[in-house]
Amino acid sequence: MLNTAVRSSSSSAFQTVAAAFGAMLLGAFILFGVGFAQPQTIHDAAHDGRHSFAFPCH
């Protein structure tokens, strides 16, 4: 019974870390990948979004 509890806790911790890492990657892509995009429309949308959250971008 103890072995099952340890596995469940370990699996839950792994899922939490994996979700946090995925969220960080998505956030970095949105902030930098889209922010430095060449199409002007995508860049302007990201630029306005950064300003709406009071994130200094220039």
C-alpha positions as CSV (number, residue, x, y, z in Angstrom):
1,M,0.0,0.0,0.0
2,L,2.9,2.4,0.8
3,N,4.4,1.7,-2.6
4,T,1.2,2.9,-4.4
5,A,1.1,6.1,-2.4
6,V,4.8,6.9,-3.3
7,R,4.1,6.2,-7.0
8,S,1.0,8.5,-7.0
9,S,2.9,11.3,-5.3
10,S,5.9,11.0,-7.7
11,S,3.6,11.0,-10.7
12,S,1.7,14.0,-9.4
13,A,4.9,15.9,-8.9
14,F,6.2,15.0,-12.4
15,Q,2.9,16.2,-13.9
16,T,3.1,19.5,-12.0
17,V,6.7,20.1,-13.1
18,A,5.9,19.1,-16.7
19,A,2.9,21.5,-16.8
20,A,5.0,24.4,-15.3
21,F,7.8,23.8,-17.9
22,G,5.3,23.7,-20.7
23,A,3.7,27.0,-19.5
24,M,7.1,28.6,-19.4
25,L,7.9,27.5,-22.9
26,L,4.6,28.8,-24.2
27,G,5.1,32.1,-22.4
28,A,8.6,32.5,-23.7
29,F,7.4,31.8,-27.3
30,I,4.6,34.3,-27.0
31,L,6.8,37.0,-25.5
32,F,9.9,36.6,-27.7
33,G,8.9,34.5,-30.7
34,V,5.9,36.5,-31.6
35,G,7.4,39.7,-30.4
36,F,10.2,39.5,-32.8
37,A,8.1,38.1,-35.7
38,Q,8.5,39.8,-39.0
39,P,4.9,40.1,-40.2
40,Q,3.9,43.6,-38.9
41,T,0.4,42.6,-37.8
42,I,1.6,39.8,-35.5
43,H,4.4,42.1,-34.1
44,D,1.9,44.9,-33.5
45,A,-0.5,42.6,-31.7
46,A,2.3,41.3,-29.4
47,H,3.6,44.8,-28.9
48,D,0.1,46.1,-27.8
49,G,-0.3,43.1,-25.6
50,R,3.0,43.7,-23.8
51,H,2.0,47.4,-23.2
52,S,-1.4,46.4,-21.8
53,F,0.4,44.3,-19.1
54,A,2.8,47.2,-18.4
55,F,5.8,45.2,-19.8
56,P,8.5,47.5,-21.1
57,C,9.5,46.5,-24.6
58,H,11.4,49.5,-25.9
